[in-house]
Amino acid sequence: MMPKHENDFFSRVYQVAELIPHGRVTSYGAIANYLGSYRGARMVGWAMNKCSSWPRFVPAHRVVNSKGILTGKHHFPGGETMKELLENEGVKIEENQITNFDEVFWNPATELL
């Protein structure tokens, strides 16, 4: 069982991730910064890895690293699921990196005012 403070942080991560629009992506660090945890990108990654415990759907495939690389892809079944989900939303990917990253990047700090 997770310590309560960790569970609260994870819940806040999931609430932000649920707001990422279809066809857009954000980064672990952008979510962490929005939540006031400026060095918490890794913790956001851990939260994404555990999101199946959240009672609602969390679009974890829309959370990538700060360079647009699909670093979390190994947590999805089949190895290509994350890429396929993003491509189905119009995100362009080559060699596990989003090629239109600037165009599709969603920053919660500016989008959730």
Biopython code that builds the backbone (N, CA, C, O; Angstrom):
import numpy as np
from Bio.PDB.StructureBuilder import StructureBuilder

atoms = [
    (1, "MET", "N", (0.840, -1.192, 0.000)),
    (1, "MET", "CA", (0.000, 0.000, 0.000)),
    (1, "MET", "C", (0.883, 1.253, 0.000)),
    (1, "MET", "O", (1.911, 1.305, 0.676)),
    (2, "MET", "N", (0.461, 2.260, -0.772)),
    (2, "MET", "CA", (1.222, 3.501, -0.873)),
    (2, "MET", "C", (1.007, 4.371, 0.358)),
    (2, "MET", "O", (-0.076, 4.368, 0.942)),
    (3, "PRO", "N", (2.044, 5.122, 0.756)),
    (3, "PRO", "CA", (1.817, 6.118, 1.810)),
    (3, "PRO", "C", (0.776, 7.132, 1.345)),
    (3, "PRO", "O", (0.683, 7.430, 0.154)),
    (4, "LYS", "N", (-0.007, 7.661, 2.287)),
    (4, "LYS", "CA", (-1.111, 8.560, 1.936)),
    (4, "LYS", "C", (-0.665, 9.750, 1.096)),
    (4, "LYS", "O", (-1.338, 10.094, 0.125)),
    (5, "HIS", "N", (0.458, 10.392, 1.445)),
    (5, "HIS", "CA", (0.897, 11.559, 0.688)),
    (5, "HIS", "C", (1.209, 11.209, -0.764)),
    (5, "HIS", "O", (0.984, 12.025, -1.658)),
    (6, "GLU", "N", (1.725, 10.008, -1.005)),
    (6, "GLU", "CA", (2.000, 9.564, -2.363)),
    (6, "GLU", "C", (0.694, 9.353, -3.117)),
    (6, "GLU", "O", (0.564, 9.749, -4.275)),
    (7, "ASN", "N", (-0.265, 8.731, -2.457)),
    (7, "ASN", "CA", (-1.558, 8.485, -3.065)),
    (7, "ASN", "C", (-2.236, 9.801, -3.444)),
    (7, "ASN", "O", (-2.852, 9.890, -4.505)),
    (8, "ASP", "N", (-2.132, 10.820, -2.597)),
    (8, "ASP", "CA", (-2.712, 12.127, -2.904)),
    (8, "ASP", "C", (-2.046, 12.732, -4.134)),
    (8, "ASP", "O", (-2.726, 13.281, -5.000)),
    (9, "PHE", "N", (-0.709, 12.632, -4.216)),
    (9, "PHE", "CA", (0.015, 13.150, -5.375)),
    (9, "PHE", "C", (-0.423, 12.411, -6.635)),
    (9, "PHE", "O", (-0.698, 13.041, -7.657)),
    (10, "PHE", "N", (-0.491, 11.092, -6.574)),
    (10, "PHE", "CA", (-0.916, 10.300, -7.723)),
    (10, "PHE", "C", (-2.316, 10.716, -8.162)),
    (10, "PHE", "O", (-2.568, 10.850, -9.360)),
    (11, "SER", "N", (-3.220, 10.922, -7.226)),
    (11, "SER", "CA", (-4.583, 11.345, -7.564)),
    (11, "SER", "C", (-4.567, 12.672, -8.309)),
    (11, "SER", "O", (-5.301, 12.851, -9.282)),
    (12, "ARG", "N", (-3.735, 13.598, -7.857)),
    (12, "ARG", "CA", (-3.637, 14.904, -8.526)),
    (12, "ARG", "C", (-3.050, 14.748, -9.930)),
    (12, "ARG", "O", (-3.476, 15.433, -10.860)),
    (13, "VAL", "N", (-2.080, 13.855, -10.085)),
    (13, "VAL", "CA", (-1.509, 13.570, -11.407)),
    (13, "VAL", "C", (-2.597, 13.044, -12.332)),
    (13, "VAL", "O", (-2.713, 13.495, -13.472)),
    (14, "TYR", "N", (-3.391, 12.096, -11.853)),
    (14, "TYR", "CA", (-4.440, 11.506, -12.685)),
    (14, "TYR", "C", (-5.485, 12.548, -13.078)),
    (14, "TYR", "O", (-5.977, 12.543, -14.206)),
    (15, "GLN", "N", (-5.817, 13.429, -12.156)),
    (15, "GLN", "CA", (-6.803, 14.466, -12.455)),
    (15, "GLN", "C", (-6.309, 15.400, -13.561)),
    (15, "GLN", "O", (-7.098, 15.833, -14.400)),
    (16, "VAL", "N", (-5.026, 15.710, -13.569)),
    (16, "VAL", "CA", (-4.455, 16.534, -14.641)),
    (16, "VAL", "C", (-4.418, 15.734, -15.938)),
    (16, "VAL", "O", (-4.823, 16.237, -16.986)),
    (17, "ALA", "N", (-3.941, 14.503, -15.877)),
    (17, "ALA", "CA", (-3.822, 13.672, -17.079)),
    (17, "ALA", "C", (-5.173, 13.463, -17.756)),
    (17, "ALA", "O", (-5.247, 13.396, -18.983)),
    (18, "GLU", "N", (-6.230, 13.359, -16.975)),
    (18, "GLU", "CA", (-7.572, 13.183, -17.549)),
    (18, "GLU", "C", (-7.980, 14.366, -18.429)),
    (18, "GLU", "O", (-8.858, 14.232, -19.282)),
    (19, "LEU", "N", (-7.354, 15.506, -18.228)),
    (19, "LEU", "CA", (-7.714, 16.718, -18.967)),
    (19, "LEU", "C", (-6.933, 16.905, -20.267)),
    (19, "LEU", "O", (-7.229, 17.821, -21.035)),
    (20, "ILE", "N", (-5.945, 16.056, -20.522)),
    (20, "ILE", "CA", (-5.161, 16.180, -21.755)),
    (20, "ILE", "C", (-6.090, 15.887, -22.934)),
    (20, "ILE", "O", (-6.666, 14.803, -23.016)),
    (21, "PRO", "N", (-6.235, 16.845, -23.838)),
    (21, "PRO", "CA", (-7.168, 16.637, -24.954)),
    (21, "PRO", "C", (-6.706, 15.548, -25.929)),
    (21, "PRO", "O", (-5.515, 15.265, -26.058)),
    (22, "HIS", "N", (-7.666, 14.963, -26.595)),
    (22, "HIS", "CA", (-7.423, 14.002, -27.668)),
    (22, "HIS", "C", (-6.489, 14.650, -28.693)),
    (22, "HIS", "O", (-6.701, 15.794, -29.093)),
    (23, "GLY", "N", (-5.458, 13.918, -29.115)),
    (23, "GLY", "CA", (-4.536, 14.421, -30.125)),
    (23, "GLY", "C", (-3.443, 15.330, -29.595)),
    (23, "GLY", "O", (-2.666, 15.889, -30.368)),
    (24, "ARG", "N", (-3.381, 15.479, -28.287)),
    (24, "ARG", "CA", (-2.349, 16.315, -27.661)),
    (24, "ARG", "C", (-1.558, 15.451, -26.687)),
    (24, "ARG", "O", (-2.020, 14.387, -26.277)),
    (25, "VAL", "N", (-0.370, 15.909, -26.319)),
    (25, "VAL", "CA", (0.469, 15.210, -25.350)),
    (25, "VAL", "C", (1.055, 16.222, -24.378)),
    (25, "VAL", "O", (1.110, 17.419, -24.663)),
    (26, "THR", "N", (1.485, 15.732, -23.249)),
    (26, "THR", "CA", (2.225, 16.548, -22.295)),
    (26, "THR", "C", (3.393, 15.717, -21.784)),
    (26, "THR", "O", (3.558, 14.554, -22.155)),
    (27, "SER", "N", (4.194, 16.328, -20.934)),
    (27, "SER", "CA", (5.354, 15.609, -20.407)),
    (27, "SER", "C", (5.195, 15.357, -18.915)),
    (27, "SER", "O", (4.393, 16.001, -18.238)),
    (28, "TYR", "N", (5.974, 14.413, -18.427)),
    (28, "TYR", "CA", (5.987, 14.114, -16.995)),
    (28, "TYR", "C", (6.349, 15.380, -16.216)),
    (28, "TYR", "O", (5.728, 15.695, -15.201)),
    (29, "GLY", "N", (7.353, 16.093, -16.702)),
    (29, "GLY", "CA", (7.812, 17.305, -16.036)),
    (29, "GLY", "C", (6.786, 18.418, -16.046)),
    (29, "GLY", "O", (6.665, 19.156, -15.068)),
    (30, "ALA", "N", (6.035, 18.554, -17.151)),
    (30, "ALA", "CA", (5.013, 19.600, -17.223)),
    (30, "ALA", "C", (3.917, 19.357, -16.184)),
    (30, "ALA", "O", (3.430, 20.300, -15.562)),
    (31, "ILE", "N", (3.533, 18.103, -15.999)),
    (31, "ILE", "CA", (2.538, 17.783, -14.972)),
    (31, "ILE", "C", (3.120, 18.060, -13.588)),
    (31, "ILE", "O", (2.462, 18.669, -12.745)),
    (32, "ALA", "N", (4.348, 17.615, -13.357)),
    (32, "ALA", "CA", (4.990, 17.843, -12.059)),
    (32, "ALA", "C", (5.078, 19.338, -11.758)),
    (32, "ALA", "O", (4.746, 19.767, -10.652)),
    (33, "ASN", "N", (5.520, 20.129, -12.728)),
    (33, "ASN", "CA", (5.628, 21.578, -12.533)),
    (33, "ASN", "C", (4.273, 22.189, -12.211)),
    (33, "ASN", "O", (4.160, 23.024, -11.313)),
    (34, "TYR", "N", (3.251, 21.776, -12.938)),
    (34, "TYR", "CA", (1.908, 22.292, -12.696)),
    (34, "TYR", "C", (1.457, 22.006, -11.265)),
    (34, "TYR", "O", (0.767, 22.819, -10.650)),
    (35, "LEU", "N", (1.848, 20.857, -10.747)),
    (35, "LEU", "CA", (1.451, 20.463, -9.393)),
    (35, "LEU", "C", (2.378, 21.024, -8.325)),
    (35, "LEU", "O", (2.210, 20.740, -7.139)),
    (36, "GLY", "N", (3.367, 21.827, -8.749)),
    (36, "GLY", "CA", (4.283, 22.450, -7.794)),
    (36, "GLY", "C", (5.418, 21.548, -7.338)),
    (36, "GLY", "O", (6.100, 21.850, -6.359)),
    (37, "SER", "N", (5.623, 20.452, -8.037)),
    (37, "SER", "CA", (6.695, 19.513, -7.710)),
    (37, "SER", "C", (7.740, 19.578, -8.834)),
    (37, "SER", "O", (7.824, 18.676, -9.668)),
    (38, "TYR", "N", (8.522, 20.644, -8.841)),
    (38, "TYR", "CA", (9.384, 20.973, -9.968)),
    (38, "TYR", "C", (10.404, 19.904, -10.331)),
    (38, "TYR", "O", (10.885, 19.869, -11.463)),
    (39, "ARG", "N", (10.735, 19.049, -9.403)),
    (39, "ARG", "CA", (11.671, 17.976, -9.702)),
    (39, "ARG", "C", (10.971, 16.618, -9.607)),
    (39, "ARG", "O", (11.611, 15.598, -9.348)),
    (40, "GLY", "N", (9.676, 16.614, -9.815)),
    (40, "GLY", "CA", (8.881, 15.406, -9.612)),
    (40, "GLY", "C", (8.502, 14.642, -10.862)),
    (40, "GLY", "O", (7.557, 13.854, -10.828)),
    (41, "ALA", "N", (9.211, 14.849, -11.973)),
    (41, "ALA", "CA", (8.860, 14.160, -13.218)),
    (41, "ALA", "C", (8.872, 12.639, -13.051)),
    (41, "ALA", "O", (7.990, 11.945, -13.556)),
    (42, "ARG", "N", (9.869, 12.138, -12.344)),
    (42, "ARG", "CA", (9.964, 10.691, -12.145)),
    (42, "ARG", "C", (8.764, 10.172, -11.350)),
    (42, "ARG", "O", (8.249, 9.088, -11.625)),
    (43, "MET", "N", (8.331, 10.949, -10.375)),
    (43, "MET", "CA", (7.168, 10.566, -9.569)),
    (43, "MET", "C", (5.901, 10.528, -10.439)),
    (43, "MET", "O", (5.044, 9.665, -10.253)),
    (44, "VAL", "N", (5.790, 11.459, -11.381)),
    (44, "VAL", "CA", (4.657, 11.445, -12.323)),
    (44, "VAL", "C", (4.729, 10.169, -13.162)),
    (44, "VAL", "O", (3.702, 9.545, -13.431)),
    (45, "GLY", "N", (5.922, 9.785, -13.570)),
    (45, "GLY", "CA", (6.088, 8.539, -14.319)),
    (45, "GLY", "C", (5.628, 7.336, -13.519)),
    (45, "GLY", "O", (4.959, 6.449, -14.048)),
    (46, "TRP", "N", (5.982, 7.306, -12.253)),
    (46, "TRP", "CA", (5.521, 6.205, -11.393)),
    (46, "TRP", "C", (3.998, 6.204, -11.293)),
    (46, "TRP", "O", (3.362, 5.150, -11.317)),
    (47, "ALA", "N", (3.428, 7.394, -11.183)),
    (47, "ALA", "CA", (1.964, 7.493, -11.121)),
    (47, "ALA", "C", (1.335, 6.938, -12.400)),
    (47, "ALA", "O", (0.354, 6.197, -12.343)),
    (48, "MET", "N", (1.902, 7.298, -13.547)),
    (48, "MET", "CA", (1.358, 6.797, -14.818)),
    (48, "MET", "C", (1.438, 5.278, -14.875)),
    (48, "MET", "O", (0.538, 4.626, -15.405)),
    (49, "ASN", "N", (2.505, 4.716, -14.335)),
    (49, "ASN", "CA", (2.675, 3.266, -14.320)),
    (49, "ASN", "C", (1.613, 2.584, -13.457)),
    (49, "ASN", "O", (1.281, 1.423, -13.692)),
    (50, "LYS", "N", (1.080, 3.290, -12.466)),
    (50, "LYS", "CA", (0.093, 2.718, -11.545)),
    (50, "LYS", "C", (-1.340, 3.170, -11.858)),
    (50, "LYS", "O", (-2.248, 2.906, -11.069)),
    (51, "CYS", "N", (-1.555, 3.838, -12.980)),
    (51, "CYS", "CA", (-2.857, 4.479, -13.221)),
    (51, "CYS", "C", (-4.015, 3.496, -13.392)),
    (51, "CYS", "O", (-5.174, 3.902, -13.319)),
    (52, "SER", "N", (-3.732, 2.239, -13.613)),
    (52, "SER", "CA", (-4.834, 1.276, -13.742)),
    (52, "SER", "C", (-5.611, 1.130, -12.436)),
    (52, "SER", "O", (-6.727, 0.610, -12.439)),
    (53, "SER", "N", (-5.036, 1.582, -11.319)),
    (53, "SER", "CA", (-5.734, 1.524, -10.036)),
    (53, "SER", "C", (-6.724, 2.681, -9.862)),
    (53, "SER", "O", (-7.540, 2.660, -8.940)),
    (54, "TRP", "N", (-6.659, 3.684, -10.737)),
    (54, "TRP", "CA", (-7.572, 4.834, -10.683)),
    (54, "TRP", "C", (-8.924, 4.393, -11.215)),
    (54, "TRP", "O", (-8.972, 3.656, -12.200)),
    (55, "PRO", "N", (-10.024, 4.813, -10.605)),
    (55, "PRO", "CA", (-11.343, 4.306, -11.023)),
    (55, "PRO", "C", (-11.807, 4.774, -12.409)),
    (55, "PRO", "O", (-12.723, 4.186, -12.983)),
    (56, "ARG", "N", (-11.187, 5.817, -12.942)),
    (56, "ARG", "CA", (-11.563, 6.309, -14.275)),
    (56, "ARG", "C", (-10.399, 6.111, -15.244)),
    (56, "ARG", "O", (-9.263, 5.883, -14.827)),
    (57, "PHE", "N", (-10.693, 6.200, -16.526)),
    (57, "PHE", "CA", (-9.656, 6.057, -17.555)),
    (57, "PHE", "C", (-8.673, 7.219, -17.477)),
    (57, "PHE", "O", (-9.079, 8.380, -17.434)),
    (58, "VAL", "N", (-7.385, 6.905, -17.458)),
    (58, "VAL", "CA", (-6.322, 7.899, -17.495)),
    (58, "VAL", "C", (-5.598, 7.724, -18.830)),
    (58, "VAL", "O", (-5.060, 6.648, -19.092)),
    (59, "PRO", "N", (-5.572, 8.749, -19.674)),
    (59, "PRO", "CA", (-4.903, 8.618, -20.973)),
    (59, "PRO", "C", (-3.378, 8.697, -20.825)),
    (59, "PRO", "O", (-2.749, 9.646, -21.294)),
    (60, "ALA", "N", (-2.805, 7.707, -20.180)),
    (60, "ALA", "CA", (-1.364, 7.689, -19.896)),
    (60, "ALA", "C", (-0.535, 7.699, -21.176)),
    (60, "ALA", "O", (0.623, 8.116, -21.151)),
    (61, "HIS", "N", (-1.103, 7.251, -22.288)),
    (61, "HIS", "CA", (-0.368, 7.262, -23.557)),
    (61, "HIS", "C", (-0.057, 8.682, -24.016)),
    (61, "HIS", "O", (0.805, 8.876, -24.872)),
    (62, "ARG", "N", (-0.741, 9.669, -23.462)),
    (62, "ARG", "CA", (-0.522, 11.068, -23.837)),
    (62, "ARG", "C", (0.541, 11.762, -22.986)),
    (62, "ARG", "O", (0.737, 12.972, -23.105)),
    (63, "VAL", "N", (1.224, 11.005, -22.131)),
    (63, "VAL", "CA", (2.276, 11.576, -21.285)),
    (63, "VAL", "C", (3.608, 10.967, -21.719)),
    (63, "VAL", "O", (3.804, 9.753, -21.665)),
    (64, "VAL", "N", (4.520, 11.845, -22.150)),
    (64, "VAL", "CA", (5.810, 11.429, -22.697)),
    (64, "VAL", "C", (6.932, 12.201, -22.015)),
    (64, "VAL", "O", (6.668, 13.020, -21.135)),
    (65, "ASN", "N", (8.168, 11.956, -22.406)),
    (65, "ASN", "CA", (9.241, 12.718, -21.778)),
    (65, "ASN", "C", (9.357, 14.104, -22.423)),
    (65, "ASN", "O", (8.658, 14.397, -23.393)),
    (66, "SER", "N", (10.218, 14.934, -21.898)),
    (66, "SER", "CA", (10.292, 16.342, -22.309)),
    (66, "SER", "C", (10.794, 16.546, -23.735)),
    (66, "SER", "O", (10.714, 17.653, -24.267)),
    (67, "LYS", "N", (11.305, 15.493, -24.353)),
    (67, "LYS", "CA", (11.766, 15.580, -25.739)),
    (67, "LYS", "C", (10.776, 14.917, -26.702)),
    (67, "LYS", "O", (11.029, 14.829, -27.904)),
    (68, "GLY", "N", (9.653, 14.454, -26.160)),
    (68, "GLY", "CA", (8.654, 13.805, -27.001)),
    (68, "GLY", "C", (8.944, 12.342, -27.273)),
    (68, "GLY", "O", (8.400, 11.766, -28.214)),
    (69, "ILE", "N", (9.785, 11.743, -26.469)),
    (69, "ILE", "CA", (10.121, 10.328, -26.645)),
    (69, "ILE", "C", (9.152, 9.471, -25.827)),
    (69, "ILE", "O", (8.819, 9.806, -24.690)),
    (70, "LEU", "N", (8.710, 8.374, -26.415)),
    (70, "LEU", "CA", (7.745, 7.475, -25.769)),
    (70, "LEU", "C", (8.456, 6.582, -24.756)),
    (70, "LEU", "O", (8.532, 5.367, -24.942)),
    (71, "THR", "N", (8.970, 7.174, -23.701)),
    (71, "THR", "CA", (9.738, 6.427, -22.712)),
    (71, "THR", "C", (8.883, 5.449, -21.913)),
    (71, "THR", "O", (9.414, 4.485, -21.362)),
    (72, "GLY", "N", (7.581, 5.672, -21.838)),
    (72, "GLY", "CA", (6.705, 4.780, -21.079)),
    (72, "GLY", "C", (6.120, 3.649, -21.890)),
    (72, "GLY", "O", (5.283, 2.902, -21.384)),
    (73, "LYS", "N", (6.536, 3.502, -23.137)),
    (73, "LYS", "CA", (5.899, 2.527, -24.031)),
    (73, "LYS", "C", (5.983, 1.092, -23.541)),
    (73, "LYS", "O", (5.111, 0.280, -23.854)),
    (74, "HIS", "N", (7.019, 0.766, -22.776)),
    (74, "HIS", "CA", (7.168, -0.611, -22.307)),
    (74, "HIS", "C", (6.153, -0.977, -21.218)),
    (74, "HIS", "O", (6.062, -2.139, -20.822)),
    (75, "HIS", "N", (5.403, -0.004, -20.740)),
    (75, "HIS", "CA", (4.368, -0.280, -19.735)),
    (75, "HIS", "C", (3.012, -0.590, -20.377)),
    (75, "HIS", "O", (2.037, -0.877, -19.682)),
    (76, "PHE", "N", (2.964, -0.529, -21.698)),
    (76, "PHE", "CA", (1.741, -0.851, -22.427)),
    (76, "PHE", "C", (1.882, -2.236, -23.043)),
    (76, "PHE", "O", (2.985, -2.643, -23.407)),
    (77, "PRO", "N", (0.775, -2.962, -23.162)),
    (77, "PRO", "CA", (0.864, -4.311, -23.741)),
    (77, "PRO", "C", (1.297, -4.270, -25.206)),
    (77, "PRO", "O", (0.909, -3.370, -25.951)),
    (78, "GLY", "N", (2.093, -5.239, -25.605)),
    (78, "GLY", "CA", (2.441, -5.399, -27.010)),
    (78, "GLY", "C", (3.607, -4.571, -27.516)),
    (78, "GLY", "O", (4.085, -4.820, -28.623)),
    (79, "GLY", "N", (4.080, -3.611, -26.764)),
    (79, "GLY", "CA", (5.237, -2.834, -27.182)),
    (79, "GLY", "C", (4.960, -1.669, -28.115)),
    (79, "GLY", "O", (5.690, -0.678, -28.091)),
    (80, "GLU", "N", (3.913, -1.764, -28.944)),
    (80, "GLU", "CA", (3.600, -0.682, -29.890)),
    (80, "GLU", "C", (2.273, 0.008, -29.557)),
    (80, "GLU", "O", (1.841, 0.899, -30.287)),
    (81, "THR", "N", (1.635, -0.392, -28.476)),
    (81, "THR", "CA", (0.307, 0.133, -28.140)),
    (81, "THR", "C", (0.314, 1.639, -27.934)),
    (81, "THR", "O", (-0.562, 2.334, -28.448)),
    (82, "MET", "N", (1.284, 2.153, -27.193)),
    (82, "MET", "CA", (1.344, 3.597, -26.932)),
    (82, "MET", "C", (1.470, 4.363, -28.250)),
    (82, "MET", "O", (0.761, 5.345, -28.472)),
    (83, "LYS", "N", (2.357, 3.920, -29.106)),
    (83, "LYS", "CA", (2.559, 4.551, -30.416)),
    (83, "LYS", "C", (1.270, 4.501, -31.239)),
    (83, "LYS", "O", (0.868, 5.503, -31.831)),
    (84, "GLU", "N", (0.636, 3.352, -31.274)),
    (84, "GLU", "CA", (-0.593, 3.191, -32.058)),
    (84, "GLU", "C", (-1.717, 4.088, -31.543)),
    (84, "GLU", "O", (-2.438, 4.697, -32.334)),
    (85, "LEU", "N", (-1.866, 4.169, -30.230)),
    (85, "LEU", "CA", (-2.901, 5.032, -29.654)),
    (85, "LEU", "C", (-2.668, 6.490, -30.041)),
    (85, "LEU", "O", (-3.607, 7.194, -30.411)),
    (86, "LEU", "N", (-1.425, 6.939, -29.954)),
    (86, "LEU", "CA", (-1.106, 8.322, -30.304)),
    (86, "LEU", "C", (-1.286, 8.574, -31.802)),
    (86, "LEU", "O", (-1.842, 9.599, -32.197)),
    (87, "GLU", "N", (-0.826, 7.656, -32.620)),
    (87, "GLU", "CA", (-0.988, 7.821, -34.073)),
    (87, "GLU", "C", (-2.457, 7.860, -34.464)),
    (87, "GLU", "O", (-2.832, 8.589, -35.382)),
    (88, "ASN", "N", (-3.296, 7.081, -33.776)),
    (88, "ASN", "CA", (-4.738, 7.106, -34.039)),
    (88, "ASN", "C", (-5.357, 8.456, -33.699)),
    (88, "ASN", "O", (-6.445, 8.784, -34.171)),
    (89, "GLU", "N", (-4.653, 9.241, -32.872)),
    (89, "GLU", "CA", (-5.118, 10.576, -32.505)),
    (89, "GLU", "C", (-4.462, 11.665, -33.360)),
    (89, "GLU", "O", (-4.670, 12.854, -33.122)),
    (90, "GLY", "N", (-3.671, 11.254, -34.352)),
    (90, "GLY", "CA", (-3.048, 12.216, -35.257)),
    (90, "GLY", "C", (-1.653, 12.673, -34.865)),
    (90, "GLY", "O", (-1.096, 13.572, -35.495)),
    (91, "VAL", "N", (-1.086, 12.070, -33.840)),
    (91, "VAL", "CA", (0.265, 12.423, -33.411)),
    (91, "VAL", "C", (1.250, 11.681, -34.317)),
    (91, "VAL", "O", (1.117, 10.477, -34.534)),
    (92, "LYS", "N", (2.233, 12.408, -34.840)),
    (92, "LYS", "CA", (3.209, 11.820, -35.762)),
    (92, "LYS", "C", (4.437, 11.333, -34.982)),
    (92, "LYS", "O", (5.022, 12.064, -34.183)),
    (93, "ILE", "N", (4.803, 10.075, -35.244)),
    (93, "ILE", "CA", (5.897, 9.445, -34.496)),
    (93, "ILE", "C", (6.843, 8.730, -35.456)),
    (93, "ILE", "O", (6.416, 8.009, -36.358)),
    (94, "GLU", "N", (8.131, 8.947, -35.237)),
    (94, "GLU", "CA", (9.174, 8.206, -35.942)),
    (94, "GLU", "C", (10.197, 7.761, -34.919)),
    (94, "GLU", "O", (10.670, 8.556, -34.107)),
    (95, "GLU", "N", (10.534, 6.477, -34.966)),
    (95, "GLU", "CA", (11.520, 5.899, -34.052)),
    (95, "GLU", "C", (11.244, 6.270, -32.589)),
    (95, "GLU", "O", (12.133, 6.705, -31.857)),
    (96, "ASN", "N", (9.991, 6.084, -32.196)),
    (96, "ASN", "CA", (9.536, 6.308, -30.814)),
    (96, "ASN", "C", (9.670, 7.746, -30.330)),
    (96, "ASN", "O", (9.740, 7.993, -29.127)),
    (97, "GLN", "N", (9.705, 8.699, -31.267)),
    (97, "GLN", "CA", (9.743, 10.110, -30.890)),
    (97, "GLN", "C", (8.681, 10.864, -31.681)),
    (97, "GLN", "O", (8.512, 10.652, -32.882)),
    (98, "ILE", "N", (7.973, 11.743, -30.990)),
    (98, "ILE", "CA", (6.930, 12.547, -31.624)),
    (98, "ILE", "C", (7.601, 13.604, -32.496)),
    (98, "ILE", "O", (8.386, 14.417, -32.009)),
    (99, "THR", "N", (7.284, 13.586, -33.790)),
    (99, "THR", "CA", (7.930, 14.517, -34.713)),
    (99, "THR", "C", (7.238, 15.877, -34.749)),
    (99, "THR", "O", (7.858, 16.875, -35.115)),
    (100, "ASN", "N", (5.960, 15.925, -34.374)),
    (100, "ASN", "CA", (5.241, 17.203, -34.326)),
    (100, "ASN", "C", (5.003, 17.616, -32.867)),
    (100, "ASN", "O", (3.934, 18.116, -32.516)),
    (101, "PHE", "N", (6.020, 17.395, -32.032)),
    (101, "PHE", "CA", (5.906, 17.605, -30.587)),
    (101, "PHE", "C", (5.483, 19.031, -30.236)),
    (101, "PHE", "O", (4.570, 19.219, -29.433)),
    (102, "ASP", "N", (6.126, 20.029, -30.818)),
    (102, "ASP", "CA", (5.775, 21.426, -30.508)),
    (102, "ASP", "C", (4.322, 21.723, -30.855)),
    (102, "ASP", "O", (3.650, 22.477, -30.151)),
    (103, "GLU", "N", (3.848, 21.137, -31.923)),
    (103, "GLU", "CA", (2.475, 21.362, -32.389)),
    (103, "GLU", "C", (1.429, 20.723, -31.479)),
    (103, "GLU", "O", (0.352, 21.288, -31.288)),
    (104, "VAL", "N", (1.731, 19.561, -30.920)),
    (104, "VAL", "CA", (0.740, 18.825, -30.126)),
    (104, "VAL", "C", (0.958, 18.930, -28.619)),
    (104, "VAL", "O", (0.171, 18.395, -27.838)),
    (105, "PHE", "N", (2.031, 19.622, -28.205)),
    (105, "PHE", "CA", (2.332, 19.715, -26.777)),
    (105, "PHE", "C", (1.264, 20.526, -26.047)),
    (105, "PHE", "O", (0.886, 21.614, -26.481)),
    (106, "TRP", "N", (0.792, 19.983, -24.946)),
    (106, "TRP", "CA", (-0.236, 20.608, -24.091)),
    (106, "TRP", "C", (0.403, 20.875, -22.733)),
    (106, "TRP", "O", (0.792, 19.941, -22.032)),
    (107, "ASN", "N", (0.511, 22.146, -22.363)),
    (107, "ASN", "CA", (1.143, 22.507, -21.108)),
    (107, "ASN", "C", (0.055, 22.870, -20.099)),
    (107, "ASN", "O", (-0.618, 23.888, -20.260)),
    (108, "PRO", "N", (-0.128, 22.053, -19.062)),
    (108, "PRO", "CA", (-1.192, 22.353, -18.095)),
    (108, "PRO", "C", (-1.026, 23.714, -17.412)),
    (108, "PRO", "O", (-2.013, 24.322, -16.999)),
    (109, "ALA", "N", (0.201, 24.190, -17.293)),
    (109, "ALA", "CA", (0.439, 25.484, -16.625)),
    (109, "ALA", "C", (-0.164, 26.649, -17.408)),
    (109, "ALA", "O", (-0.551, 27.659, -16.820)),
    (110, "THR", "N", (-0.244, 26.512, -18.723)),
    (110, "THR", "CA", (-0.828, 27.584, -19.530)),
    (110, "THR", "C", (-2.248, 27.267, -19.983)),
    (110, "THR", "O", (-3.041, 28.174, -20.233)),
    (111, "GLU", "N", (-2.565, 25.981, -20.089)),
    (111, "GLU", "CA", (-3.898, 25.582, -20.560)),
    (111, "GLU", "C", (-4.947, 25.554, -19.451)),
    (111, "GLU", "O", (-6.135, 25.736, -19.716)),
    (112, "LEU", "N", (-4.513, 25.328, -18.212)),
    (112, "LEU", "CA", (-5.435, 25.215, -17.082)),
    (112, "LEU", "C", (-5.297, 26.436, -16.180)),
    (112, "LEU", "O", (-4.845, 26.332, -15.040)),
    (113, "LEU", "N", (-5.675, 27.544, -16.683)),
    (113, "LEU", "CA", (-5.566, 28.799, -15.896)),
    (113, "LEU", "C", (-6.753, 28.975, -14.979)),
    (113, "LEU", "O", (-6.828, 29.964, -14.250)),
]
sb = StructureBuilder()
sb.init_structure("model")
sb.init_model(0)
sb.init_chain("A")
sb.init_seg("    ")
for serial, (resi, resn, name, xyz) in enumerate(atoms, 1):
    if name == "N":
        sb.init_residue(resn, " ", resi, " ")
    sb.init_atom(name, np.array(xyz, "f"), 0.0, 1.0, " ", f" {name:<3s}", serial, name[0])
structure = sb.get_structure()
